[in-house]
Amino acid sequence: MSIVISEDIVQSTRLTPAELMQELAVTLFQRDKLTLGQASRLAAMNQWQFQQLLASRGISLHYGVAEFEADLQTLEVVQ
């Protein structure tokens, strides 16, 4: 599935498309809608880079058993 965001909306944010995806990923992670792995993929960053982005904003990791199991399932699908 693809989501299309019109160019005028992207321009009004004054963010690059990559920055906009990072903002979306951070927000969804913060709201417990995405795991760390899912959010880092949405942001097009590796998990370490995404963790650094979160830390720079003072956002703590909430990586529990459920997130770990979801990431394991994602890895199984990818392989």
Secondary structure as UniProt FT lines:
FT   HELIX           7..13
FT   HELIX           17..30
FT   TURN            31..32
FT   HELIX           36..42
FT   TURN            43..44
FT   HELIX           47..56
FT   TURN            57..58
FT   HELIX           65..78
//
